[in-house]
Amino acid sequence: MNPALVCIPTYNERDNLEPITRAVLAAEPRVDILVVDDNSPDGTGKLADELAAKEPRIRVLHREKKQGLGRAYLHAFRQALDWGYTYILEMDADFSHDPRYLPTILDTAQAGVDLVLGSRYVHGGGTVNWGVGRQLISQGGSLYARSILGVDIRDLTGGFKCFHRRVLESIDLSAVQSTGYAFQIELTYRTLKQGFTVKEVPIVFEDRRVGQSKMSRRIFVEALTMVWKLRLTV
């Protein structure tokens, strides 16, 4: 078993799954992969089992139905802790998070940082294939959350990150409320409130190559309202 586990949630990611797992394993020999599939109708879960049968560094967690990104990650985190992994990473299946950044993220974590964030909005970071509207929404959302929560993190909504297990053991995971992209804000904020160190490292985020974005109006509204709940209750 390697020291780090990359958790990749999937829902209808059959076309992306084999390329992303192959790229992750090639980019970083210190990691294993956990595919967390929410009963994808397109057969992503079945393909994940086939890949795991051939590759011992791949594990699969099947969930009965789609319950949101946050619930999938929380399930994966608990499993990773039970298995004994020291470093637990989040990563998208669609290549918007480039596996080439994994060595830098893991090196930073192993140097003693409790939570490492792959950041689009620090020097050296950025986005590719995004229109002006999406850039404004993303950067505006991070500024909105940063201002209300009173933190210095530039990219609060990013989902390419690495936790040391002590962080996830200290956070009350059962109290985490968010299910969509607000989950990323909530986990980082709870980490900071517990007094852990957080560091951003630059990444370039590229829009998904295959498939459709999971963003919806409901997920966007949840992120807007959850920030105030966190400020008042955490």
Disulfide bonds with the S-S distance in Angstrom:
none
